[in-house]
Amino acid sequence: MAVERAALSPSLIILAAATATAFLFAPVRHESWRLLRRTRWLMAVLLLTYAYTLPGTPLWPALGWASPGIAGLQQGALRVGRLALLLAGLALLLAYTARPRLIYGLYVLARPLTWLGFDRRAFAVRLGLTLDYVEHASKPVRWMDALRVPLSDEATPVTYTLETERWQSRDSAVILAGLLLLWIVLA
């Protein structure tokens, strides 16, 4: 069956082992739990959407139309697992990369998009300001209260500066390794 082959592909097993290894470190574990907690409803909706919309053998035939499909549950679990692996990779990145370096890295990687008219400077400034605001924003009790609170002038920086970093050979090695991993996953 195609679903079982995809679920046990070597690339997913390698990614899961790397994620489990990274999960041993406390900063990655903290970020991973935070990201997984924030996306739990998205994962639940994703699983249920696949379970109830893909045709196939019902899990509980006695329930009839109210029963999720086995193939849908398998596909949904596979998608949720891939999303969890993606979030674990993001947690690793967030745990060990300072915010200005992360923004500068995205700024540099967005250079080819300038040919399509993408303004990478505006993107970097907006991303940096948004992340600063999210970090320094007060936590209201209710979400409606957050909309009513005016922004203070001291919360908004006057200038936003990114430190330029030199390109190193390990940067090329990491990008090549990422492309190789992407090729392995997609093959």
Secondary structure as the mmCIF struct_conf table of DSSP 4:
data_model
#
loop_
_struct_conf.conf_type_id
_struct_conf.id
_struct_conf.beg_label_comp_id
_struct_conf.beg_label_asym_id
_struct_conf.beg_label_seq_id
_struct_conf.end_label_comp_id
_struct_conf.end_label_asym_id
_struct_conf.end_label_seq_id
HELX_RH_AL_P HELX_RH_AL_P1 ALA A 2 ALA A 7
TURN_TY1_P TURN_TY1_P1 LEU A 8 LEU A 8
HELX_RH_AL_P HELX_RH_AL_P2 PRO A 10 ALA A 22
TURN_TY1_P TURN_TY1_P2 PHE A 23 LEU A 24
BEND BEND1 PHE A 25 PHE A 25
HELX_RH_AL_P HELX_RH_AL_P3 ALA A 26 ARG A 38
TURN_TY1_P TURN_TY1_P3 THR A 39 THR A 39
HELX_RH_AL_P HELX_RH_AL_P4 ARG A 40 THR A 53
BEND BEND2 LEU A 54 LEU A 54
BEND BEND3 GLY A 56 GLY A 56
STRN STRN1 PRO A 58 PRO A 58
BEND BEND4 LEU A 59 TRP A 60
HELX_RH_3T_P HELX_RH_3T_P1 PRO A 61 ALA A 66
BEND BEND5 SER A 67 SER A 67
HELX_LH_PP_P HELX_LH_PP_P1 PRO A 68 PRO A 68
STRN STRN2 GLY A 69 GLY A 69
HELX_RH_AL_P HELX_RH_AL_P5 ILE A 70 TYR A 96
BEND BEND6 THR A 97 THR A 97
HELX_RH_AL_P HELX_RH_AL_P6 ARG A 99 LEU A 109
TURN_TY1_P TURN_TY1_P4 ALA A 110 ALA A 110
HELX_RH_3T_P HELX_RH_3T_P2 ARG A 111 LEU A 116
TURN_TY1_P TURN_TY1_P5 GLY A 117 GLY A 117
HELX_RH_AL_P HELX_RH_AL_P7 ARG A 120 HIS A 136
BEND BEND7 ALA A 137 ALA A 137
BEND BEND8 VAL A 141 ARG A 142
HELX_RH_AL_P HELX_RH_AL_P8 TRP A 143 ARG A 148
BEND BEND9 VAL A 149 VAL A 149
HELX_LH_PP_P HELX_LH_PP_P2 PRO A 150 SER A 152
HELX_RH_3T_P HELX_RH_3T_P3 ASP A 153 ALA A 155
BEND BEND10 THR A 156 THR A 156
BEND BEND11 VAL A 158 VAL A 158
HELX_RH_AL_P HELX_RH_AL_P9 SER A 169 LEU A 186
#
